[in-house]
Amino acid sequence: MAIESRRVRAALSYLLVAPATFLFTVFFIFPILALLAEGFYSTATLQAPSHLSLENYLTFFSKSAYLNVLAATMRIAVISTSVVMVISYPLAYLIAKSENELLVKSSLILIFLSFFVGGVVRNYAWLVMFLPEGLITSLLSHLGLANVRLLNTELGIIIGLTHFLIPFATLALVPSIRNIDPFLLEAATSLGATRTQAFVRITLPLSVPGIIAAVTLSFSLGVSAFVTPLILGGGIVNMLSNLIYIRFAEIFDYPFGAMLSAIMLVTALAISSGLNVLLMKRVEGVYK
């Protein structure tokens, strides 16, 4: 009877998972595979139909213009993610550990309110401030930094992406920091550890799951950003998402657009995984 009941429970669990598995396979796995396969076809012309070929990949890796866009995309995403983590971790720590309920609630309200501001509105606000007569440009001029240009530059895109990503990273970090047992910190300080040592050897390593989630989320959103580079880059600084849009929506070169999508996906996964592994090794080194 016990064996039969276990089999029934196992069958029921499979039945419960089956609809989600079916939807995930049909609407996510199959489209991704179709996109990857499309990149291995040549662009159809009047002289020759589309056929299996590595032409798109050879074109991409043989032209410096495309490689520069790939490098700029990854550079912007990595820098934005790094700045976001530096800003978001203290903010998340304040929300998770503060005993001032008014401060915590106010911070959370401000974070959630930022989600109600559309990306287009947000980026055009930065665009206005980056104009020659804008607030930030005027402030930089008064500080003797008149030569610093933010509009249509990588720096401007990084600022816009950082502003966009901070709420996501902060909310990913708060649960991980909040779940850390405060008695561990008290035990460390009672044994002679300073607050800095207790943070480095206890709080930081124990919050690694949240850090990994925040880094992965921020980098994924940053590397695939479209609206921010479109508005703040002004067509001068492009990211891979902008090239993909041009190939699909303006040139109708689906194989080349699919190839660009595959390169962005694979590169983003590789860098994100590398950052997570490096982060884990650094934290493990703290305990040695």
Helices and strands as residue ranges (DSSP letters): H 2-24, I 25-29, H 30-38, H 55-62, H 64-97, H 101-114, H 119-130, H 135-142, H 154-178, H 182-190, H 195-198, I 199-203, H 204-206, H 208-223, H 227-232, H 240-245, I 246-250, H 254-287
